[in-house]
Amino acid sequence: MGWLIFLIVAVAVVAGVFWAKRHFRHEIDRAKRINRANKNP
């Protein structure tokens, strides 16, 4: 029974990462650009 729960959790995590990447890619790119600009004097 434990492996079934693990499988459900694994699928949920993968789906969550996939969804987050698709929805927050623009936000992440903007944050990276801002961080890079702040690091460079």
C-alpha positions as CSV (number, residue, x, y, z in Angstrom):
1,M,0.0,0.0,0.0
2,G,2.9,2.4,0.7
3,W,4.2,2.3,-2.8
4,L,0.7,3.4,-4.1
5,I,0.8,6.5,-1.9
6,F,4.4,7.2,-3.0
7,L,3.3,6.9,-6.6
8,I,0.4,9.3,-6.1
9,V,2.8,11.8,-4.4
10,A,5.4,11.5,-7.1
11,V,2.8,12.1,-9.8
12,A,1.4,15.1,-7.9
13,V,4.9,16.6,-7.5
14,V,5.8,16.1,-11.2
15,A,2.5,17.6,-12.3
16,G,3.0,20.5,-9.9
17,V,6.5,21.3,-11.2
18,F,5.2,21.0,-14.8
19,W,2.3,23.4,-14.1
20,A,4.6,25.9,-12.2
21,K,7.2,25.9,-15.0
22,R,4.5,26.7,-17.6
23,H,2.8,29.4,-15.5
24,F,5.7,31.1,-13.8
25,R,8.4,31.0,-16.6
26,H,7.9,34.7,-17.3
27,E,8.1,35.6,-13.6
28,I,11.3,33.5,-13.2
29,D,12.9,35.1,-16.3
30,R,12.1,38.6,-15.0
31,A,13.5,37.7,-11.5
32,K,16.7,36.3,-13.1
33,R,17.1,39.5,-15.2
34,I,16.6,41.7,-12.2
35,N,19.1,39.7,-10.1
36,R,21.7,39.8,-12.9
37,A,21.2,43.6,-13.2
38,N,21.7,44.0,-9.5
39,K,24.8,41.9,-9.4
40,N,26.5,43.9,-12.1
41,P,27.8,47.3,-10.7
